[in-house]
Amino acid sequence: MKCFRILPVLFFSFLMLMVAAQQRREQLKFGNVTAEDFIPKQYSIDSAADVIDLYEAGSSVYEGNNNGFFSVMYEHHSRMRLLHKNGFDAASVIIPLYISKEYQTKLLSIEASTFNLENGQVVETKLDKTAVFTEVEKDITSYKFTFPNVKEGSIIEFHIKINLPGYRFMPSWNFQKRYPVLYSEYEVKVPYFFNYAIIKQGLQNYFIDTGTEVRERYYINEKGGSASESGTTIAVSTQATQHVWAMKDVPAFQPQKYMTSAENYISSIDFQLSEIRMPEQEIEKVAQSWYKISEKLLHDPDFGLEMNYSNTWLKDDIKTATANATTELEKAQGIYSFVRDHYSCNDYSSRFLSAPLKKIAQFKKGNVADINILLTAMLKQAGLEAYPVILSTRNHGKVLQNYPVMRKFNYVITCVFINDASYYLDATRPNLGFNHLPEDCYNGYARVINDKDPLLISFDADSIKEYQMNIVQIQPDVVNKSMNVVFNKSFGNFESQDVRNEITATSIDAYTKKLQQQFNVPVQIKDMHTDNLKDLDEPLKLQYTAVFSMNPNDDLIYLNPVLQDRITENPFKAEKRTYPVEIPNCMNSTYILDMDVPAGYSVDELPKSARVKLNEHEGSFEYLIVNKNNHIQMRCRLAMNKANFEPDEYSTLRDFYAFIVQKENEQIVFKKKTGTTPKP
């Protein structure tokens, strides 16, 4: 089942006219709320909903501006019903606008009111304009307000109007939200001069999907040559395409476990400017090839321009970092370790520099682009072939394979080529080894930015596997009324990083206490020992002894042989799945148990061995246990060779994990032998 649909070649123009069956549009007037609107206590779309989105309407239209060209005017009208107190957070609205020196987005108007039914009459409480607060962070100015006089059953409504001064950006539209939506519509009107690619995604069907050719007149004001000149107004008449998209009865978007980002699946429509076609001028290709984009990025002062400089001020740090290096690989490892250990990251979502590289080096901190572009510059200065790589993290959403929608990218790493091998580096994480990436980077396609061949590469969760091993030896001690359990555990790369972060942030003693609390019976942990705690290129290993109490007078002793890392409940509880399952990585986890039967006891019940496969080669689970001469050996292994599953594969995956939960919760039963008493 496909739930991410891309239409990369649908263009707004009079040459292309897309017309679907015309349905009747719903159009509400702001403030026109009647007593009948308060009658429903529940709505058939979702009888348990705390909020019902009654009406959403947006429009984006081009208009002439006072700067001799075009702007985009965006309007948004929303009406919601607050049914229960749990939905009152919907009464708080945030309007983020991008405002910089070059791009002055303007919020032209806000109209907002709360409507309540009192004694059969609709009472309106208008938003006081002084209750709108402004918050500025970097280039984002957010306008915030909360609807007044909100009660259970209230209807809240707002209408905003925003001027986008440029002509290269068309606002996207989400038809689906976290609340059920009865009707959502988006209208876009674009003159012939601009061609856009339309990007649709989601599972919901369109109630309206039309494109109509219309004739529009635009009034463009050209400023005079001096302050004393009034300027002139030019009227431009041209063909335009008016699009209307609408959806009805859209269910609330419900995030599901093992889902990367709602941005990948929520029903929405997005736009990418492809061409500008002005009269008597050559067509300007806006949607450029990756070769053009790479070239532009490498000469952008906020991205790669400084990597082209000599950067001799880096020589001292490079000399320190490579002091013991004898090969190019050792040079790269030394430089990577130096940057990782001397710099701190304060923002893990950025694709542009926040300051010049020399300033980043001075303060030893910056965002992910700052640190990894600096790493790239140091590698290049050391004579290595290194390039920045742009990607999107799992929580940010997937990028398109070939179509360069740059706002989809939010992360920068480094690629270095040595002896025909490529190494991918991220120096922003203090406990990350060389050629290891954070789990969040494995989100599909990425681009190596260079001036020769901007390679398309893939960091897919299906391509990485976490290996874990846990060897457990149990020594029953009936005399001292205890079981001494020795754990030898080896972590996978991601888990090694997580545990290292926890230990370095607190202490090994604090981690031991937390580990002790994870057992569901009283236990004392002693003799904790770590291997490779500082060797970040190797998996972390732990060895420790856990002492469990045991009553030798009990007739029966129950022991679950899977003492640690047991799957206690099915992570896939829902009967059906709407969206793909996106597990962060493949895995190979092995648990080995070795123990003697406690003195004075015999095995009364032993779980049965079992093997099961998930769709032949996609996964397997084996549970092998044997009692031979009062010595029990067990091997439990879960291998997942696939991380991403489509919704139609969900049922099989769910049943597979249900079987694992059942087996890993079975117990060994030891029965006391007749006439046996513990020795003093």
C-alpha positions in Angstrom: 0.0 0.0 0.0 1.4 3.3 -1.0 0.8 6.3 1.3 3.3 8.7 -0.1 2.3 9.9 -3.5 4.4 12.4 -5.5 3.3 14.1 -8.7 6.5 15.8 -9.8 5.3 17.0 -13.3 2.0 18.7 -12.8 2.3 22.4 -13.6 0.2 25.4 -13.3 -0.2 26.9 -16.7 -2.7 27.5 -19.4 -1.1 24.8 -21.4 -2.1 22.2 -18.8 -5.6 22.0 -17.5 -6.5 19.5 -14.9 -10.2 19.2 -14.2 -11.9 16.6 -12.0 -15.6 16.1 -11.3 -16.8 19.4 -9.8 -18.3 19.1 -6.3 -20.0 21.8 -4.4 -17.7 23.9 -2.3 -18.6 24.7 1.3 -18.0 28.4 2.2 -18.7 29.8 5.7 -18.7 33.4 6.6 -16.7 34.4 9.7 -18.9 35.0 12.7 -22.0 33.4 11.1 -22.5 31.0 14.0 -26.1 29.9 14.8 -27.7 28.0 17.7 -28.0 24.9 15.5 -24.2 24.7 15.3 -24.2 23.8 19.0 -26.8 21.0 18.8 -24.4 18.0 18.2 -23.0 16.6 21.4 -21.1 14.0 19.4 -20.0 13.7 15.8 -20.2 10.5 13.7 -16.7 11.0 12.4 -15.4 10.4 15.9 -17.8 10.1 18.8 -15.0 10.3 21.4 -13.2 13.3 19.9 -12.4 16.2 22.3 -12.2 18.7 19.4 -14.0 18.7 16.0 -12.5 20.8 13.3 -15.7 22.0 11.6 -14.2 24.0 8.8 -10.8 24.9 7.4 -10.4 27.1 4.3 -7.2 28.5 2.9 -6.2 30.5 -0.2 -3.0 31.6 -1.8 -3.2 34.0 -4.7 -0.7 36.1 -6.5 -1.1 39.9 -6.6 0.9 42.8 -7.9 2.9 44.7 -5.3 4.6 48.1 -4.9 8.0 46.8 -5.8 7.4 46.3 -9.4 6.5 42.6 -9.3 4.4 40.0 -7.5 3.7 38.9 -4.0 1.6 36.0 -2.6 -1.4 36.7 -0.4 -2.3 33.9 2.0 -5.5 33.6 4.0 -6.6 31.0 6.5 -10.1 30.6 8.0 -10.6 28.0 10.8 -13.7 27.0 12.9 -13.5 24.4 15.6 -15.7 23.0 18.3 -14.3 22.3 21.8 -16.3 19.4 23.2 -14.3 18.5 26.3 -11.7 20.1 28.5 -9.0 17.7 27.2 -9.2 19.6 23.9 -8.7 23.1 25.3 -5.1 23.2 24.1 -6.6 23.8 20.6 -7.6 27.2 21.9 -4.0 28.3 21.9 -2.8 29.4 18.4 0.8 30.0 17.2 1.4 31.7 13.8 5.1 31.4 12.9 6.4 33.7 10.2 9.8 33.9 8.5 11.0 37.4 8.8 14.6 38.4 7.9 16.3 41.5 6.4 15.7 40.2 2.9 12.2 38.7 3.4 9.7 40.7 5.4 6.6 38.5 5.8 3.7 40.5 7.2 0.8 39.5 9.3 -1.8 41.9 8.0 -4.8 40.9 10.2 -6.0 38.6 12.9 -9.7 38.1 13.6 -10.6 35.6 16.4 -13.7 35.0 18.5 -15.2 32.5 20.9 -18.9 31.6 20.5 -21.0 30.1 23.4 -24.7 29.3 23.6 -26.2 31.0 26.6 -30.0 30.8 27.3 -30.6 29.9 23.7 -28.6 32.8 22.3 -25.2 32.8 20.6 -22.8 35.0 22.5 -19.6 36.1 20.8 -16.4 37.0 22.8 -13.9 38.7 20.5 -10.2 38.4 20.9 -8.6 41.6 22.4 -5.8 42.5 20.0 -3.6 43.4 23.0 -3.8 39.7 23.9 -1.7 38.7 20.9 1.9 38.2 22.0 5.0 38.2 19.8 8.0 35.9 20.2 11.2 36.3 18.1 13.8 33.5 17.7 16.4 34.0 15.0 14.5 34.6 11.7 11.1 33.2 13.0 8.6 35.6 14.6 5.7 33.8 16.2 2.4 35.5 17.0 0.6 33.7 19.8 -2.9 34.1 21.3 -5.4 32.1 23.3 -9.2 32.3 22.6 -11.1 34.0 25.5 -14.0 32.6 27.5 -13.5 29.0 26.4 -16.0 26.4 27.8 -16.9 22.9 27.0 -18.9 23.1 23.8 -17.5 26.4 22.7 -17.0 27.2 19.0 -13.7 29.0 18.3 -13.0 30.7 15.0 -10.2 32.7 13.5 -9.2 34.3 10.2 -5.7 35.5 9.4 -4.3 37.3 6.4 -0.5 37.2 5.6 1.5 38.9 2.9 4.4 36.9 1.5 6.6 39.5 -0.2 8.4 37.1 -2.5 6.9 35.3 -5.5 9.0 32.0 -5.2 7.1 30.4 -2.3 3.6 28.9 -2.2 2.4 27.9 1.3 1.6 24.2 1.7 -1.7 22.9 3.2 -2.5 20.1 5.6 -5.9 18.6 5.1 -5.4 16.2 8.0 -4.8 17.3 11.6 -4.7 15.8 15.1 -8.4 16.3 15.3 -11.1 15.1 13.0 -11.8 17.6 10.2 -15.3 17.8 8.6 -14.3 20.0 5.7 -10.9 21.3 4.6 -10.3 23.3 1.4 -7.4 25.0 -0.2 -7.6 27.4 -3.2 -4.5 28.5 -5.2 -4.5 30.9 -8.1 -1.3 31.4 -10.1 -0.7 33.5 -13.2 0.8 31.9 -16.3 4.2 33.4 -15.5 4.9 30.8 -12.7 5.0 27.0 -13.0 4.8 24.9 -9.9 5.2 21.2 -9.3 2.5 19.8 -7.1 3.4 17.3 -4.4 0.5 15.4 -2.9 0.7 12.9 -0.1 -1.6 11.0 2.2 -4.2 8.3 2.1 -7.4 10.4 2.1 -9.4 10.9 -1.1 -10.2 14.3 -2.5 -13.7 15.6 -2.4 -12.8 18.4 -4.9 -9.7 18.4 -7.1 -10.2 20.9 -9.9 -8.1 23.2 -12.1 -9.8 25.9 -14.0 -8.4 28.4 -16.6 -9.3 32.0 -15.7 -8.3 35.4 -16.9 -6.8 37.7 -14.3 -5.6 41.3 -14.2 -2.8 42.3 -11.9 -1.8 45.8 -10.9 1.9 46.2 -10.4 3.3 49.5 -9.0 6.7 50.6 -10.1 8.5 53.0 -7.8 9.8 56.3 -9.3 13.5 56.9 -9.8 13.7 59.3 -6.9 11.8 60.0 -3.7 10.0 62.9 -5.4 8.6 60.7 -8.2 5.3 59.0 -7.6 6.0 56.0 -9.8 3.6 54.3 -12.2 1.0 51.5 -12.1 1.0 48.8 -14.7 -2.0 46.6 -15.4 -1.1 43.1 -16.6 -3.8 40.8 -18.0 -2.9 37.1 -18.3 -4.1 33.6 -18.1 -4.1 32.0 -14.7 -5.0 28.6 -13.2 -7.3 28.4 -10.3 -7.0 25.2 -8.3 -9.4 24.0 -5.6 -8.7 21.0 -3.5 -11.0 19.8 -0.7 -11.4 16.8 1.6 -14.4 15.9 3.7 -14.7 13.8 6.9 -10.9 13.5 7.4 -10.1 11.3 10.4 -7.7 12.6 13.0 -4.1 11.7 12.3 -2.9 9.3 15.0 0.8 8.7 15.3 1.6 5.1 15.6 4.5 3.4 17.3 7.5 2.9 15.1 6.7 5.8 12.8 9.4 8.2 11.8 7.5 11.4 11.2 3.9 12.5 10.7 5.2 14.7 7.9 5.7 11.6 5.7 2.1 10.5 5.9 -0.3 13.3 6.8 -2.7 14.2 4.0 -1.3 17.4 2.6 -0.3 19.2 -0.6 3.0 21.0 -1.2 4.5 23.1 -4.0 7.8 23.6 -5.6 8.4 26.5 -8.0 9.7 25.0 -11.2 9.9 27.8 -13.8 9.4 31.6 -14.2 8.2 32.5 -17.7 8.1 36.3 -18.2 7.2 37.8 -21.5 10.0 38.4 -23.9 12.5 36.8 -21.5 14.2 33.4 -21.4 12.5 30.9 -19.2 14.2 30.8 -15.7 14.6 27.3 -14.4 14.0 27.5 -10.7 14.0 23.7 -9.9 17.6 23.2 -10.8 19.5 20.0 -11.1 21.6 18.7 -8.2 24.7 19.7 -10.1 23.5 23.4 -10.1 22.3 23.1 -6.4 25.7 21.6 -5.3 27.6 24.3 -7.1 25.4 27.0 -5.5 25.8 25.5 -2.0 29.6 25.2 -2.4 29.7 28.9 -3.1 27.2 29.9 -0.5 28.9 31.8 2.4 26.4 30.2 4.7 27.4 26.7 3.6 30.5 25.7 1.7 32.3 28.9 0.5 34.8 28.9 3.3 35.8 25.3 2.6 37.3 26.7 -0.7 39.7 29.0 1.3 43.2 28.0 2.4 42.1 28.2 6.1 45.7 28.2 7.3 44.4 29.2 10.8 43.4 25.5 11.1 46.9 24.2 10.8 47.8 24.1 14.5 44.7 22.1 15.4 45.3 19.7 12.5 48.9 19.2 13.6 47.7 18.4 17.1 45.0 16.1 15.8 47.2 14.1 13.5 50.4 14.0 15.6 50.5 10.2 15.8 49.0 9.5 12.4 51.0 7.6 9.8 48.2 6.9 7.2 45.4 8.9 5.7 42.8 6.9 7.6 44.6 7.6 10.9 44.7 11.3 9.9 40.9 11.3 9.4 40.3 9.4 12.6 42.5 11.9 14.5 40.8 15.0 13.1 37.3 13.5 13.7 38.2 12.7 17.3 39.6 16.2 17.8 36.4 18.0 16.6 34.1 15.6 18.4 36.0 16.0 21.7 36.6 19.7 21.6 33.3 21.1 20.2 29.7 21.0 21.5 26.5 21.1 19.4 23.7 23.4 20.4 21.3 22.7 17.6 20.7 19.3 15.8 18.5 20.7 13.1 20.2 23.0 10.6 21.7 22.9 7.1 23.4 26.3 7.2 26.2 27.9 9.1 25.2 30.2 12.0 28.6 32.0 11.9 31.9 32.1 10.0 34.0 29.0 10.6 36.7 30.9 12.4 34.2 32.1 14.9 32.9 28.6 15.4 36.5 27.5 16.1 37.0 30.3 18.5 33.9 29.5 20.7 34.1 25.7 20.1 30.4 25.3 19.7 27.7 25.6 17.0 24.9 23.8 15.2 25.2 20.5 13.4 26.1 22.3 10.1 28.7 24.5 11.9 30.6 21.5 13.4 30.5 19.1 10.5 31.3 21.7 7.8 34.2 22.7 10.1 35.2 19.0 10.2 35.0 18.9 6.4 37.2 22.0 6.1 39.8 20.4 8.5 39.9 17.2 6.5 40.3 19.1 3.2 43.1 21.2 4.8 44.9 18.0 5.8 44.9 16.9 2.1 42.0 14.5 2.3 39.1 14.2 -0.1 36.1 15.3 2.0 32.6 16.7 1.3 29.6 17.8 3.2 26.4 15.6 3.0 22.9 16.9 3.5 20.0 14.7 4.7 16.8 14.8 6.7 16.5 13.2 10.1 13.8 10.6 11.0 11.7 13.1 13.0 11.9 15.7 10.2 10.5 13.7 7.3 11.7 11.9 4.2 13.3 13.7 1.2 12.4 13.0 -2.4 14.9 10.8 -4.4 15.6 13.1 -7.3 13.5 16.3 -6.9 15.5 18.9 -4.9 13.1 20.4 -2.4 15.7 22.0 -0.2 13.6 22.8 2.8 13.2 19.0 3.4 16.8 18.8 4.5 17.8 19.7 8.0 21.1 18.0 8.8 24.7 18.0 7.6 27.3 15.2 8.0 30.8 14.7 6.5 32.0 12.2 3.9 35.6 11.4 3.4 37.0 9.1 0.7 40.2 7.1 1.5 41.6 4.4 -0.7 38.4 3.9 -2.6 36.4 3.6 0.6 33.9 6.1 1.9 33.5 7.0 5.6 30.5 9.0 7.0 31.1 11.1 10.0 29.1 13.1 12.5 31.3 15.0 15.1 28.3 16.4 17.1 27.8 13.5 19.4 30.4 13.1 22.3 30.2 9.3 22.4 30.0 8.4 18.7 32.7 6.4 17.1 34.4 7.0 13.7 32.3 6.0 10.7 29.2 5.6 13.0 26.1 7.8 12.6 23.3 8.6 15.0 20.2 6.4 14.6 18.2 9.5 13.5 20.3 9.8 10.3 19.0 6.6 8.9 16.0 8.0 7.1 16.5 7.3 3.4 18.2 9.4 0.8 21.0 11.9 1.2 23.2 14.0 -1.1 27.0 14.4 -1.2 27.6 18.0 -2.1 30.5 18.4 -4.4 31.3 20.1 -7.7 31.9 16.8 -9.7 29.2 14.3 -8.9 26.6 15.1 -6.2 26.1 11.5 -5.3 22.7 10.2 -4.2 23.3 7.9 -1.3 21.0 6.0 1.0 21.0 5.7 4.8 18.2 3.2 5.2 17.3 1.4 8.4 17.2 -1.9 6.5 20.9 -1.5 5.8 22.1 -1.5 9.4 22.0 -4.2 12.0 22.5 -4.0 15.8 24.3 -7.0 17.2 23.7 -7.8 20.9 24.9 -10.7 23.0 24.1 -11.6 26.6 25.7 -14.6 28.3 24.2 -15.5 31.6 25.6 -18.0 34.1 23.5 -18.9 37.2 25.0 -20.5 40.3 22.3 -21.5 42.7 23.4 -21.4 46.4 20.9 -23.2 48.5 22.9 -22.9 51.7 23.2 -19.1 51.4 19.6 -18.9 50.1 20.6 -17.1 46.9 21.2 -17.3 43.2 24.4 -15.7 41.9 23.9 -14.6 38.3 26.9 -13.4 36.2 26.0 -11.3 33.2 28.3 -10.7 30.3 26.7 -8.3 27.9 27.8 -6.8 24.6 25.8 -3.9 23.2 25.1 -2.8 19.6 26.4 0.5 18.3 23.3 2.6 19.0 22.8 1.1 22.4 26.5 1.5 23.2 26.2 5.2 22.5 23.1 5.5 24.7 24.6 3.7 27.7 27.9 5.6 27.3 25.9 8.9 27.3 24.1 7.8 30.5 27.2 6.7 32.3 29.2 9.8 31.4 26.3 12.1 32.3 26.0 10.6 35.7 28.3 7.8 37.0 28.7 4.0 36.8 27.2 3.8 40.3 24.1 5.6 39.2 23.8 3.4 36.1 24.2 0.3 38.3 21.4 1.5 40.6 19.1 2.1 37.7 19.9 -1.4 36.3 19.1 -2.9 39.6 15.7 -1.3 39.6 14.9 -2.9 36.2 14.6 -6.4 37.7 11.1 -7.2 38.9 12.4 -8.9 42.0 14.8 -7.7 44.8 18.4 -8.0 43.5 21.8 -6.8 44.5 24.3 -5.9 41.8 28.0 -6.1 42.5 31.4 -6.4 40.7 30.4 -4.1 37.8 33.1 -3.9 35.2 33.0 -2.2 31.8 35.0 -2.8 28.6 35.5 -0.3 25.8 33.8 2.5 27.7 36.3 5.0 26.2 37.0 3.1 23.0 34.1 4.5 21.0 34.8 2.5 17.8 34.1 -0.8 19.6 30.9 -2.1 21.2 30.5 -1.4 24.9 30.6 -4.5 27.2 29.4 -4.9 30.7 30.1 -7.7 33.2 28.5 -7.8 36.6 27.0 -10.2 39.2 23.4 -10.0 40.3 22.4 -11.8 43.6 18.8 -13.0 43.9 17.3 -14.2 47.1 16.0 -17.8 47.2 14.0 -19.7 49.8 15.2 -23.3 49.9 12.2 -24.3 51.9 9.8 -23.5 49.0 8.4 -26.6 47.4 8.4 -25.0 44.0 10.8 -22.4 42.6 9.6 -20.5 39.5 12.3 -19.0 37.3 12.0 -17.2 34.0 15.2 -18.1 32.2 15.2 -14.8 30.2 16.3 -12.7 33.1 17.2 -9.6 31.0 16.0 -7.8 27.8 12.8 -9.9 27.8 10.0 -8.7 25.5 7.2 -8.5 28.0 4.5 -7.1 25.8 3.8 -6.9 22.1 4.8 -3.5 20.7 2.2 -4.0 18.0 -1.1 -4.1 19.9 -3.5 -2.7 17.4 -5.4 -5.1 15.3 -4.8 -3.1 12.1 -2.2 -0.7 10.9 -2.8 2.3 8.6 0.8 3.4 8.1 4.1 1.5 7.6 6.1 0.1 10.5 9.5 1.8 10.6 11.8 0.2 13.1 15.0 2.1 13.6 17.3 -0.8 12.6 17.6 -4.5 11.9 18.9 -6.5 14.8 20.5 -9.8 15.9 20.1 -10.3 19.6 21.3 -13.5 21.3 20.7 -14.5 24.9 22.6 -17.6 26.3 21.8 -19.2 29.7 23.9 -21.8 31.5 22.9 -23.1 35.0 22.7 -26.0 37.3 19.5 -27.2 38.8 19.4 -26.0 42.5 20.5 -28.7 44.9 17.6 -30.7 46.3 15.3 -29.8 43.4 14.4 -31.4 40.1 13.0 -29.9 37.0 9.2 -30.2 37.1 8.4 -28.1 34.0 10.6 -26.9 31.2 9.5 -24.6 28.4 9.5 -26.3 25.0 12.0 -25.4 22.3 10.6 -23.6 19.3 11.7 -22.0 16.1 9.6 -19.6 13.9 10.4 -17.5 10.8 9.0 -14.2 9.7 8.2 -14.4 6.0 11.0 -16.8 5.4 14.0 -14.5 5.3 12.7 -11.3 7.0 13.2 -12.5 10.5 13.5 -15.5 12.8 13.1 -16.4 16.5 14.5 -19.4 18.1 14.1 -20.6 21.7 16.2 -23.7 22.4 16.4 -25.1 25.9 17.6 -28.5 27.2 18.1 -30.1 30.7 20.8 -32.7 30.6 22.0 -34.3 33.9 20.5 -31.4 35.9 22.3 -28.9 33.8 20.2 -26.4 31.9 21.4 -24.7 28.7 19.3 -22.3 26.7 19.8 -20.2 23.6 17.2 -17.5 22.7 17.9 -15.5 19.5 15.9 -12.9 17.7 17.0 -11.8 14.2 15.3 -9.1 12.3 16.6 -8.8 8.7 14.2 -6.1 7.8 13.2 -2.8 9.5 10.5 -1.4 7.3 7.2 -3.1 6.8 4.2 -2.0 4.8 0.7 -2.0 6.4 -0.3 -5.2 4.6 2.6 -7.0 6.3 1.5 -5.8 9.7 -0.6 -8.8 10.7 2.2 -11.2 10.2 4.6 -9.0 12.1 2.1 -8.7 15.0 1.6 -12.4 15.2 5.4 -12.9 15.1 6.0 -10.7 18.1 3.0 -12.2 19.9 4.7 -15.6 19.7 8.0 -14.1 21.1 6.2 -12.5 24.0 4.5 -15.8 24.9 7.7 -17.8 24.8 9.9 -15.3 26.6 7.4 -15.2 29.5 7.4 -19.0 30.1 9.0 -20.2 33.2 11.1 -23.2 34.5 9.5 -24.9 37.5 11.8 -26.5 40.0 10.2 -29.0 42.4 11.7 -29.9 45.8 12.6 -33.5 46.1 10.8 -35.5 48.7 12.6 -35.5 52.1 15.2 -33.0 51.1 16.2 -30.3 53.5 18.9 -27.7 53.0 22.3 -28.4 54.6 23.2 -26.0 57.5 
